[in-house]
């Protein structure tokens, strides 16, 4: 399950990071215009992408679960901070948070 969650991170974050970096039309619609805040978000997403790849190369279940718990927290909070459940980023964040929650639950029950 940890491999699935890390692969999901990579599969989602590669196009998202590229979209933000290249300032594509879909990224501007989903994340707003290029601003300092959006660039900070790109840095955070880039860090999660880098750590996800690193954890596939050098597996450490405890570090992976810590990453996933942090992601579950911020992804769940986007529904509150944006205030709209129909926003595409909120929807994808909640789906990914649910997958990560299953992974964390599965990892804790396997211990």
KAFEN-V767336 format. One record per run of one state. SS is the DSSP state (hx for helix, st for strand, lp for the rest). FROM is the first residue (numbers start at 1). LEN is the number of residues. Records with the same first field share a line. If there is no record, write none. Layout:
# KAFEN-V767336
SS = FROM-LEN, FROM-LEN
This chain:
# KAFEN-V767336
lp = 1-1, 23-2, 32-4, 58-3, 83-5, 111-1
hx = 2-21, 25-7, 36-22, 61-22, 88-23
